[in-house]
Amino acid sequence: MGIFIIHLLVTAGLLLLVAKMVDGVEVDGFGSALFAALILGLVNGLVRPLAVFLSLPLTIITFGLFLLVINALMLWLAASIVPGFKVRGFAPAFWGAALLTLFNWGIDRLFG
């Protein structure tokens, strides 16, 4: 349970960082970021596996690059659910998801 809470807090902080870096991604405050991190985790756990499965042929053809599009759509979906978290279009969703993925990867490499 402790690891889950730490991961949730780190993801909320990363969402705030992404909102500062990507024009079109907006988070009203840490509370909204925390709720967005929780919803994003649920979306990635429930919806993303189905999206990955259904788009498997396209993912194979693009050598996995289509997964970036799926990540962007998951971020956009989470933003549509969470009040105080907005993603204004696909391009901000794409760059926001790419940065969020990169930051999560970096933190995982640092603290593994």
Chimera marker file (.cmm) of the C-alpha trace (Angstrom):
<marker_set name="trace">
<marker id="1" x="0.000" y="0.000" z="0.000" r="1" g="1" b="0" radius="0.5"/>
<marker id="2" x="2.879" y="2.357" z="0.776" r="1" g="1" b="0" radius="0.5"/>
<marker id="3" x="4.406" y="1.900" z="-2.675" r="1" g="1" b="0" radius="0.5"/>
<marker id="4" x="1.041" y="2.664" z="-4.272" r="1" g="1" b="0" radius="0.5"/>
<marker id="5" x="0.727" y="5.944" z="-2.362" r="1" g="1" b="0" radius="0.5"/>
<marker id="6" x="4.288" y="6.944" z="-3.221" r="1" g="1" b="0" radius="0.5"/>
<marker id="7" x="3.665" y="6.159" z="-6.891" r="1" g="1" b="0" radius="0.5"/>
<marker id="8" x="0.444" y="8.172" z="-6.786" r="1" g="1" b="0" radius="0.5"/>
<marker id="9" x="2.180" y="11.177" z="-5.217" r="1" g="1" b="0" radius="0.5"/>
<marker id="10" x="5.074" y="11.019" z="-7.687" r="1" g="1" b="0" radius="0.5"/>
<marker id="11" x="2.702" y="10.785" z="-10.650" r="1" g="1" b="0" radius="0.5"/>
<marker id="12" x="0.730" y="13.764" z="-9.335" r="1" g="1" b="0" radius="0.5"/>
<marker id="13" x="3.949" y="15.762" z="-9.107" r="1" g="1" b="0" radius="0.5"/>
<marker id="14" x="4.927" y="14.711" z="-12.617" r="1" g="1" b="0" radius="0.5"/>
<marker id="15" x="1.521" y="15.780" z="-13.922" r="1" g="1" b="0" radius="0.5"/>
<marker id="16" x="2.109" y="19.226" z="-12.415" r="1" g="1" b="0" radius="0.5"/>
<marker id="17" x="5.535" y="19.320" z="-14.085" r="1" g="1" b="0" radius="0.5"/>
<marker id="18" x="4.094" y="18.268" z="-17.446" r="1" g="1" b="0" radius="0.5"/>
<marker id="19" x="1.408" y="20.955" z="-17.118" r="1" g="1" b="0" radius="0.5"/>
<marker id="20" x="4.165" y="23.568" z="-16.705" r="1" g="1" b="0" radius="0.5"/>
<marker id="21" x="6.040" y="22.274" z="-19.748" r="1" g="1" b="0" radius="0.5"/>
<marker id="22" x="3.297" y="21.505" z="-22.275" r="1" g="1" b="0" radius="0.5"/>
<marker id="23" x="1.052" y="24.279" z="-23.505" r="1" g="1" b="0" radius="0.5"/>
<marker id="24" x="-2.496" y="22.908" z="-23.509" r="1" g="1" b="0" radius="0.5"/>
<marker id="25" x="-2.145" y="20.695" z="-20.440" r="1" g="1" b="0" radius="0.5"/>
<marker id="26" x="-3.585" y="22.376" z="-17.348" r="1" g="1" b="0" radius="0.5"/>
<marker id="27" x="-3.841" y="21.228" z="-13.738" r="1" g="1" b="0" radius="0.5"/>
<marker id="28" x="-5.571" y="23.468" z="-11.197" r="1" g="1" b="0" radius="0.5"/>
<marker id="29" x="-3.564" y="22.287" z="-8.189" r="1" g="1" b="0" radius="0.5"/>
<marker id="30" x="-2.079" y="19.359" z="-6.353" r="1" g="1" b="0" radius="0.5"/>
<marker id="31" x="-5.502" y="18.001" z="-5.379" r="1" g="1" b="0" radius="0.5"/>
<marker id="32" x="-6.571" y="17.857" z="-9.010" r="1" g="1" b="0" radius="0.5"/>
<marker id="33" x="-3.208" y="16.328" z="-9.944" r="1" g="1" b="0" radius="0.5"/>
<marker id="34" x="-3.617" y="13.663" z="-7.271" r="1" g="1" b="0" radius="0.5"/>
<marker id="35" x="-7.121" y="12.777" z="-8.455" r="1" g="1" b="0" radius="0.5"/>
<marker id="36" x="-5.883" y="12.803" z="-12.073" r="1" g="1" b="0" radius="0.5"/>
<marker id="37" x="-3.044" y="10.435" z="-11.147" r="1" g="1" b="0" radius="0.5"/>
<marker id="38" x="-5.547" y="8.053" z="-9.566" r="1" g="1" b="0" radius="0.5"/>
<marker id="39" x="-7.888" y="8.168" z="-12.566" r="1" g="1" b="0" radius="0.5"/>
<marker id="40" x="-4.969" y="7.833" z="-14.983" r="1" g="1" b="0" radius="0.5"/>
<marker id="41" x="-3.883" y="4.713" z="-13.104" r="1" g="1" b="0" radius="0.5"/>
<marker id="42" x="-7.386" y="3.267" z="-13.357" r="1" g="1" b="0" radius="0.5"/>
<marker id="43" x="-7.651" y="4.149" z="-17.059" r="1" g="1" b="0" radius="0.5"/>
<marker id="44" x="-4.237" y="2.601" z="-17.732" r="1" g="1" b="0" radius="0.5"/>
<marker id="45" x="-5.225" y="-0.508" z="-15.797" r="1" g="1" b="0" radius="0.5"/>
<marker id="46" x="-8.697" y="-1.020" z="-17.260" r="1" g="1" b="0" radius="0.5"/>
<marker id="47" x="-8.999" y="0.657" z="-20.676" r="1" g="1" b="0" radius="0.5"/>
<marker id="48" x="-5.424" y="0.661" z="-21.983" r="1" g="1" b="0" radius="0.5"/>
<marker id="49" x="-5.031" y="-3.155" z="-22.177" r="1" g="1" b="0" radius="0.5"/>
<marker id="50" x="-8.140" y="-3.378" z="-24.358" r="1" g="1" b="0" radius="0.5"/>
<marker id="51" x="-6.933" y="-0.518" z="-26.568" r="1" g="1" b="0" radius="0.5"/>
<marker id="52" x="-3.517" y="-2.158" z="-26.931" r="1" g="1" b="0" radius="0.5"/>
<marker id="53" x="-5.105" y="-5.499" z="-27.834" r="1" g="1" b="0" radius="0.5"/>
<marker id="54" x="-7.477" y="-4.010" z="-30.391" r="1" g="1" b="0" radius="0.5"/>
<marker id="55" x="-4.718" y="-1.978" z="-32.031" r="1" g="1" b="0" radius="0.5"/>
<marker id="56" x="-2.131" y="-4.774" z="-32.016" r="1" g="1" b="0" radius="0.5"/>
<marker id="57" x="-1.850" y="-5.042" z="-35.825" r="1" g="1" b="0" radius="0.5"/>
<marker id="58" x="-1.298" y="-1.281" z="-36.125" r="1" g="1" b="0" radius="0.5"/>
<marker id="59" x="1.190" y="-1.371" z="-33.257" r="1" g="1" b="0" radius="0.5"/>
<marker id="60" x="3.147" y="-4.119" z="-34.989" r="1" g="1" b="0" radius="0.5"/>
<marker id="61" x="3.142" y="-2.273" z="-38.336" r="1" g="1" b="0" radius="0.5"/>
<marker id="62" x="4.440" y="0.912" z="-36.667" r="1" g="1" b="0" radius="0.5"/>
<marker id="63" x="7.056" y="-1.006" z="-34.636" r="1" g="1" b="0" radius="0.5"/>
<marker id="64" x="5.357" y="-0.021" z="-31.374" r="1" g="1" b="0" radius="0.5"/>
<marker id="65" x="5.105" y="3.708" z="-32.064" r="1" g="1" b="0" radius="0.5"/>
<marker id="66" x="1.317" y="3.542" z="-32.023" r="1" g="1" b="0" radius="0.5"/>
<marker id="67" x="1.582" y="2.920" z="-28.273" r="1" g="1" b="0" radius="0.5"/>
<marker id="68" x="2.467" y="6.623" z="-27.972" r="1" g="1" b="0" radius="0.5"/>
<marker id="69" x="-0.907" y="7.427" z="-29.519" r="1" g="1" b="0" radius="0.5"/>
<marker id="70" x="-2.639" y="5.079" z="-27.082" r="1" g="1" b="0" radius="0.5"/>
<marker id="71" x="-0.850" y="6.754" z="-24.151" r="1" g="1" b="0" radius="0.5"/>
<marker id="72" x="-2.000" y="10.150" z="-25.438" r="1" g="1" b="0" radius="0.5"/>
<marker id="73" x="-5.589" y="8.923" z="-25.701" r="1" g="1" b="0" radius="0.5"/>
<marker id="74" x="-5.466" y="7.542" z="-22.149" r="1" g="1" b="0" radius="0.5"/>
<marker id="75" x="-4.215" y="10.909" z="-20.828" r="1" g="1" b="0" radius="0.5"/>
<marker id="76" x="-6.932" y="12.693" z="-22.799" r="1" g="1" b="0" radius="0.5"/>
<marker id="77" x="-9.574" y="10.312" z="-21.423" r="1" g="1" b="0" radius="0.5"/>
<marker id="78" x="-8.399" y="10.873" z="-17.850" r="1" g="1" b="0" radius="0.5"/>
<marker id="79" x="-8.551" y="14.640" z="-18.434" r="1" g="1" b="0" radius="0.5"/>
<marker id="80" x="-12.129" y="14.339" z="-19.634" r="1" g="1" b="0" radius="0.5"/>
<marker id="81" x="-13.097" y="12.671" z="-16.342" r="1" g="1" b="0" radius="0.5"/>
<marker id="82" x="-11.179" y="14.756" z="-13.792" r="1" g="1" b="0" radius="0.5"/>
<marker id="83" x="-12.379" y="18.261" z="-12.949" r="1" g="1" b="0" radius="0.5"/>
<marker id="84" x="-9.444" y="20.653" z="-12.761" r="1" g="1" b="0" radius="0.5"/>
<marker id="85" x="-7.354" y="18.657" z="-15.236" r="1" g="1" b="0" radius="0.5"/>
<marker id="86" x="-7.606" y="19.721" z="-18.870" r="1" g="1" b="0" radius="0.5"/>
<marker id="87" x="-5.909" y="18.610" z="-22.056" r="1" g="1" b="0" radius="0.5"/>
<marker id="88" x="-6.797" y="20.881" z="-24.951" r="1" g="1" b="0" radius="0.5"/>
<marker id="89" x="-6.396" y="18.702" z="-28.028" r="1" g="1" b="0" radius="0.5"/>
<marker id="90" x="-4.495" y="15.709" z="-29.287" r="1" g="1" b="0" radius="0.5"/>
<marker id="91" x="-1.098" y="17.383" z="-29.712" r="1" g="1" b="0" radius="0.5"/>
<marker id="92" x="-0.887" y="18.457" z="-26.037" r="1" g="1" b="0" radius="0.5"/>
<marker id="93" x="-2.118" y="14.977" z="-25.042" r="1" g="1" b="0" radius="0.5"/>
<marker id="94" x="0.585" y="13.392" z="-27.194" r="1" g="1" b="0" radius="0.5"/>
<marker id="95" x="3.443" y="15.545" z="-25.879" r="1" g="1" b="0" radius="0.5"/>
<marker id="96" x="2.128" y="15.383" z="-22.317" r="1" g="1" b="0" radius="0.5"/>
<marker id="97" x="1.903" y="11.596" z="-22.420" r="1" g="1" b="0" radius="0.5"/>
<marker id="98" x="5.355" y="11.355" z="-24.014" r="1" g="1" b="0" radius="0.5"/>
<marker id="99" x="6.890" y="13.521" z="-21.279" r="1" g="1" b="0" radius="0.5"/>
<marker id="100" x="5.001" y="11.702" z="-18.538" r="1" g="1" b="0" radius="0.5"/>
<marker id="101" x="6.260" y="8.372" z="-19.886" r="1" g="1" b="0" radius="0.5"/>
<marker id="102" x="9.819" y="9.682" z="-20.129" r="1" g="1" b="0" radius="0.5"/>
<marker id="103" x="9.738" y="11.119" z="-16.593" r="1" g="1" b="0" radius="0.5"/>
<marker id="104" x="8.247" y="7.915" z="-15.155" r="1" g="1" b="0" radius="0.5"/>
<marker id="105" x="10.922" y="5.901" z="-16.932" r="1" g="1" b="0" radius="0.5"/>
<marker id="106" x="13.631" y="8.171" z="-15.519" r="1" g="1" b="0" radius="0.5"/>
<marker id="107" x="12.309" y="7.911" z="-11.974" r="1" g="1" b="0" radius="0.5"/>
<marker id="108" x="12.031" y="4.153" z="-12.310" r="1" g="1" b="0" radius="0.5"/>
<marker id="109" x="15.666" y="4.012" z="-13.480" r="1" g="1" b="0" radius="0.5"/>
<marker id="110" x="16.808" y="6.214" z="-10.571" r="1" g="1" b="0" radius="0.5"/>
<marker id="111" x="14.892" y="4.480" z="-7.804" r="1" g="1" b="0" radius="0.5"/>
<marker id="112" x="14.012" y="1.156" z="-9.483" r="1" g="1" b="0" radius="0.5"/>
<link id1="1" id2="2" r="1" g="1" b="0" radius="0.2"/>
<link id1="2" id2="3" r="1" g="1" b="0" radius="0.2"/>
<link id1="3" id2="4" r="1" g="1" b="0" radius="0.2"/>
<link id1="4" id2="5" r="1" g="1" b="0" radius="0.2"/>
<link id1="5" id2="6" r="1" g="1" b="0" radius="0.2"/>
<link id1="6" id2="7" r="1" g="1" b="0" radius="0.2"/>
<link id1="7" id2="8" r="1" g="1" b="0" radius="0.2"/>
<link id1="8" id2="9" r="1" g="1" b="0" radius="0.2"/>
<link id1="9" id2="10" r="1" g="1" b="0" radius="0.2"/>
<link id1="10" id2="11" r="1" g="1" b="0" radius="0.2"/>
<link id1="11" id2="12" r="1" g="1" b="0" radius="0.2"/>
<link id1="12" id2="13" r="1" g="1" b="0" radius="0.2"/>
<link id1="13" id2="14" r="1" g="1" b="0" radius="0.2"/>
<link id1="14" id2="15" r="1" g="1" b="0" radius="0.2"/>
<link id1="15" id2="16" r="1" g="1" b="0" radius="0.2"/>
<link id1="16" id2="17" r="1" g="1" b="0" radius="0.2"/>
<link id1="17" id2="18" r="1" g="1" b="0" radius="0.2"/>
<link id1="18" id2="19" r="1" g="1" b="0" radius="0.2"/>
<link id1="19" id2="20" r="1" g="1" b="0" radius="0.2"/>
<link id1="20" id2="21" r="1" g="1" b="0" radius="0.2"/>
<link id1="21" id2="22" r="1" g="1" b="0" radius="0.2"/>
<link id1="22" id2="23" r="1" g="1" b="0" radius="0.2"/>
<link id1="23" id2="24" r="1" g="1" b="0" radius="0.2"/>
<link id1="24" id2="25" r="1" g="1" b="0" radius="0.2"/>
<link id1="25" id2="26" r="1" g="1" b="0" radius="0.2"/>
<link id1="26" id2="27" r="1" g="1" b="0" radius="0.2"/>
<link id1="27" id2="28" r="1" g="1" b="0" radius="0.2"/>
<link id1="28" id2="29" r="1" g="1" b="0" radius="0.2"/>
<link id1="29" id2="30" r="1" g="1" b="0" radius="0.2"/>
<link id1="30" id2="31" r="1" g="1" b="0" radius="0.2"/>
<link id1="31" id2="32" r="1" g="1" b="0" radius="0.2"/>
<link id1="32" id2="33" r="1" g="1" b="0" radius="0.2"/>
<link id1="33" id2="34" r="1" g="1" b="0" radius="0.2"/>
<link id1="34" id2="35" r="1" g="1" b="0" radius="0.2"/>
<link id1="35" id2="36" r="1" g="1" b="0" radius="0.2"/>
<link id1="36" id2="37" r="1" g="1" b="0" radius="0.2"/>
<link id1="37" id2="38" r="1" g="1" b="0" radius="0.2"/>
<link id1="38" id2="39" r="1" g="1" b="0" radius="0.2"/>
<link id1="39" id2="40" r="1" g="1" b="0" radius="0.2"/>
<link id1="40" id2="41" r="1" g="1" b="0" radius="0.2"/>
<link id1="41" id2="42" r="1" g="1" b="0" radius="0.2"/>
<link id1="42" id2="43" r="1" g="1" b="0" radius="0.2"/>
<link id1="43" id2="44" r="1" g="1" b="0" radius="0.2"/>
<link id1="44" id2="45" r="1" g="1" b="0" radius="0.2"/>
<link id1="45" id2="46" r="1" g="1" b="0" radius="0.2"/>
<link id1="46" id2="47" r="1" g="1" b="0" radius="0.2"/>
<link id1="47" id2="48" r="1" g="1" b="0" radius="0.2"/>
<link id1="48" id2="49" r="1" g="1" b="0" radius="0.2"/>
<link id1="49" id2="50" r="1" g="1" b="0" radius="0.2"/>
<link id1="50" id2="51" r="1" g="1" b="0" radius="0.2"/>
<link id1="51" id2="52" r="1" g="1" b="0" radius="0.2"/>
<link id1="52" id2="53" r="1" g="1" b="0" radius="0.2"/>
<link id1="53" id2="54" r="1" g="1" b="0" radius="0.2"/>
<link id1="54" id2="55" r="1" g="1" b="0" radius="0.2"/>
<link id1="55" id2="56" r="1" g="1" b="0" radius="0.2"/>
<link id1="56" id2="57" r="1" g="1" b="0" radius="0.2"/>
<link id1="57" id2="58" r="1" g="1" b="0" radius="0.2"/>
<link id1="58" id2="59" r="1" g="1" b="0" radius="0.2"/>
<link id1="59" id2="60" r="1" g="1" b="0" radius="0.2"/>
<link id1="60" id2="61" r="1" g="1" b="0" radius="0.2"/>
<link id1="61" id2="62" r="1" g="1" b="0" radius="0.2"/>
<link id1="62" id2="63" r="1" g="1" b="0" radius="0.2"/>
<link id1="63" id2="64" r="1" g="1" b="0" radius="0.2"/>
<link id1="64" id2="65" r="1" g="1" b="0" radius="0.2"/>
<link id1="65" id2="66" r="1" g="1" b="0" radius="0.2"/>
<link id1="66" id2="67" r="1" g="1" b="0" radius="0.2"/>
<link id1="67" id2="68" r="1" g="1" b="0" radius="0.2"/>
<link id1="68" id2="69" r="1" g="1" b="0" radius="0.2"/>
<link id1="69" id2="70" r="1" g="1" b="0" radius="0.2"/>
<link id1="70" id2="71" r="1" g="1" b="0" radius="0.2"/>
<link id1="71" id2="72" r="1" g="1" b="0" radius="0.2"/>
<link id1="72" id2="73" r="1" g="1" b="0" radius="0.2"/>
<link id1="73" id2="74" r="1" g="1" b="0" radius="0.2"/>
<link id1="74" id2="75" r="1" g="1" b="0" radius="0.2"/>
<link id1="75" id2="76" r="1" g="1" b="0" radius="0.2"/>
<link id1="76" id2="77" r="1" g="1" b="0" radius="0.2"/>
<link id1="77" id2="78" r="1" g="1" b="0" radius="0.2"/>
<link id1="78" id2="79" r="1" g="1" b="0" radius="0.2"/>
<link id1="79" id2="80" r="1" g="1" b="0" radius="0.2"/>
<link id1="80" id2="81" r="1" g="1" b="0" radius="0.2"/>
<link id1="81" id2="82" r="1" g="1" b="0" radius="0.2"/>
<link id1="82" id2="83" r="1" g="1" b="0" radius="0.2"/>
<link id1="83" id2="84" r="1" g="1" b="0" radius="0.2"/>
<link id1="84" id2="85" r="1" g="1" b="0" radius="0.2"/>
<link id1="85" id2="86" r="1" g="1" b="0" radius="0.2"/>
<link id1="86" id2="87" r="1" g="1" b="0" radius="0.2"/>
<link id1="87" id2="88" r="1" g="1" b="0" radius="0.2"/>
<link id1="88" id2="89" r="1" g="1" b="0" radius="0.2"/>
<link id1="89" id2="90" r="1" g="1" b="0" radius="0.2"/>
<link id1="90" id2="91" r="1" g="1" b="0" radius="0.2"/>
<link id1="91" id2="92" r="1" g="1" b="0" radius="0.2"/>
<link id1="92" id2="93" r="1" g="1" b="0" radius="0.2"/>
<link id1="93" id2="94" r="1" g="1" b="0" radius="0.2"/>
<link id1="94" id2="95" r="1" g="1" b="0" radius="0.2"/>
<link id1="95" id2="96" r="1" g="1" b="0" radius="0.2"/>
<link id1="96" id2="97" r="1" g="1" b="0" radius="0.2"/>
<link id1="97" id2="98" r="1" g="1" b="0" radius="0.2"/>
<link id1="98" id2="99" r="1" g="1" b="0" radius="0.2"/>
<link id1="99" id2="100" r="1" g="1" b="0" radius="0.2"/>
<link id1="100" id2="101" r="1" g="1" b="0" radius="0.2"/>
<link id1="101" id2="102" r="1" g="1" b="0" radius="0.2"/>
<link id1="102" id2="103" r="1" g="1" b="0" radius="0.2"/>
<link id1="103" id2="104" r="1" g="1" b="0" radius="0.2"/>
<link id1="104" id2="105" r="1" g="1" b="0" radius="0.2"/>
<link id1="105" id2="106" r="1" g="1" b="0" radius="0.2"/>
<link id1="106" id2="107" r="1" g="1" b="0" radius="0.2"/>
<link id1="107" id2="108" r="1" g="1" b="0" radius="0.2"/>
<link id1="108" id2="109" r="1" g="1" b="0" radius="0.2"/>
<link id1="109" id2="110" r="1" g="1" b="0" radius="0.2"/>
<link id1="110" id2="111" r="1" g="1" b="0" radius="0.2"/>
<link id1="111" id2="112" r="1" g="1" b="0" radius="0.2"/>
</marker_set>
